[in-house]
Amino acid sequence: MEKILIIEDEVVTRTTLASYLTAQGYDVFEVESAEEAEALLAATEFDLLIIDVNLDGKSGLQMTREQRAKSNAGIILVTALSDDVDRIVGLEMGADDYVCKPFNRRELLARIKNLLHRTTEARRLSRRVIRFEGFEFERQARRLVDAEGVNVPLTRAEFEVLSLLVAKAGSVVSRDALMSMATQRQYVTNPRTVDVLIRRLRSKLERDPSDPKIITTAHGEGYVFTGRLM
């Protein structure tokens, strides 16, 4: 049973949502502040955090940044309808998704199911050796080996980008998401950073980097891992 932590200072919103998600079969915990949440997170591993942006004391945005730096749990931010800046900053800090108040519970449930599926698959992939196109990629050991058994050196940023692409194989991964992984959610202003990392990875993975088959470009959107997983 997946564990969900709701961090929301509006008692009616929090308790109503907790009751609804419990009825859907989730193991739900609820707190009203970041401080309470941090005490609980220190003792319990959660699969998903639902964080209100406008918490008293430490904000939901700050908590998102701190938790993303040390946790792979899914994070959904709850924001006011007009807070476009908060939503954008929240995604840059590592949130996976957001919903606007007042939110539709069925829509939120669909987002939760989708996010939990993605994070569960990512964790599954992180625990095993992934084979593709003659390479062996072991995320937990942070190791890439080619068909000849030779270790392929990767920088930390290259490793993070490849990990995310493999975890979402077949799906477009945006430049923003790749930037967030590569920079550990720290602000970087150069939009070409991801393109440089992709070019480096292609030089190490592709037979012909000018005609890539493993990491392909989705023009105007991002990149896709299209290598054949084995």
N, C-alpha and C positions, 0 to 999 in steps of 0.2 A: 504494500500500500504506500503510495507516494505521500511524502510529508510536505505540507504547504504552511508557510508562515505568513500571516497577514499583519502588516504594520500600518495601522490606521488609527488616528486619534479621534475620529468621529464614531462614537460608540454605536449608533444605530447602523451606520454603514458597515462597520466592522462585524458586529454580531450577526446581522442579517446575511452578510456574505459568508461568514464562517458556517452558519447553519446550512446554507444552500450547498456549499462545497462538501460539507460533511455528508449531506444526504446523497451526494454524487459518488460517495465511496472514498473520499480522500481523508487522510489523517491531518486535521487542521488545528493549528495553534494560532492564537491571536494576542497581540500586544498593542499598546497605544503609543509607544515611544521608541526611538532608536536605542535608547539606553537599555530598556527592557529587552529589546530584540537582540542586542549584542550579548547580553548575559545568556540568553537562550541559545544563540548560535554557537557560543563557546562550548556548549555541552551537547548539542544535537545537530546532526547533519540533515539539512533540508534539501528537497529536490527543487522547490520553487519558492521564491519570495515575491509577495505582492506588496509594494511599498508606495504609500501616499507621498507625493512630492512635498506637500506643505505640512510637515510635521513640526511641532513645537520643539525647540532646542535644536539638535542636529537635524538638518534637513534630509529629506528623502534622496536628494541628488548626491549629497555628501556620503550618505550611507551606501548608495549604489556604487559609487567609486571605490569605497573602502572594501566592500564585500566582493566586488568583481576582481580586485587585486589578489584575493586569497581564496576565492570559491568559484566553482563551476556551476553552481545552482542557477536555474533559470530566474530571471528577474523581469517582472512586469511592473511598470510604473503606473500609478493612478494620478491623473492630472485634471485640473480644471479645463473646461472646453476651450478657453481663450489663451491658455498658456503655451503658445507655440514654441517660445524660446525654451521653456522647461522641457518640453518633449524632445527637442533637438539636442539640447545639452545632455539630457538623460541618456539618449541613445549613444552619444559620443562617450559618455562615461562608462558605458558597458551594459546598459539595460537591453534586454532582448526585444521588448515590446512595450506598448503603453495602451491604456484605455482612458477615455475621458468621462468625467462625471457630468451628468448622471449616466451611468453605464447600463447597458443591457446585460443581464446576467447570463443569458444564453450565448451572447457574443463572447463574453469574457470566458465562459466555460470552453468554447471552441478554441479560443486563443491558448488557454491553459493546456488543453489536450494536445494541441499542435506543438507547443513549446516543450512539454514534457516528453513527447515522442522524439523530438530533435535532440534534447539533452541526454536522454537515455541512450539513444543510438551513438551519440558522441562519446559517452562514457564507455559503452561497449567496445567501440573501436579503439579507445585509448588503452584498453587492457589486453589487446592481442597484437600479434604481428600482422601487418597489412601487406599483402603482396600485390604488386601491380607492375606490368610491363617489364618483368625481370628484376624489379627492385623489391627489397624488404624494408618496410618502415615500421619501426617499433617506437610508438609515441612515448610510452612510459619510460623507456630507456633512452629516449631522445637520440635514436640511431637510425641512419639510412645506409643501406648496403646495396651495391649494384649487383648485376648478374654474375660478375666475376668474384664476388665475395669481398670486394674492396669497400672500405668505409668511405662514404661520401660526406665530406665535412659541410656542415650547415651552420650559419650564424644563428643566433637566438631568434632574430627577426624572421629569417628564412624558415626556420623550424616552425615558428608560430603560424606563419602564413600557410605553409604546406599542411599543417595539422588541421587548420580550419577548412581548407579546400577539400581534404580527404574526408573529413567528418561530414561534409555536405556534398559529397560526390554526386554529380549529375544536376546539381542546383546552382543557380547563379549566386555568387557571393559578392556583395557590393564592395567597392573600394573603401567605403567608410568602415565596414565591418573588418576588412583585412587590415586597414590602418590601425584600428583599435587593438587588434591582436598583436600586430607587429610592434606597436609602441607601448604595449601594456597600459593602454588607456590614458597615456599622457598626450597633451596637446602637441601636435606637429602641424606646421602651417604649409609645408611643401606637399602639394597634391600629387607630385610625381614619385613620392617615396614608394608607394605600392607598385607602380609600374617598374621601378628599378629592381625591386625585390623579385617580381615575377620574371623579369628578364634574366636575373641571376639564376633563379630556379630552373628556368628553361634551359639555360646553358649546361646545367648539371643533369637534367632529366631527359631532355629531348634528343633524338637522333639528329634532327634538323631544327634547331631553335627558330629558324625563320619560317618554318611550317609546323607549328606545334600541334601535337596530338594528345598530350597528357594534360596540359593546362591551356585551355582555349579562351579566347576573348569573347565576351558578350558585349558588343559595342554599345556604349552609352550606359551600361549597367554595372559591369564588373568582370569577374572571371569565373570559369567553370572547370572543375576537375573532371576530365573526360577519359582519363586512363582506365584501362580494363582492370577491375579489382578481381583478385583470385582468392 
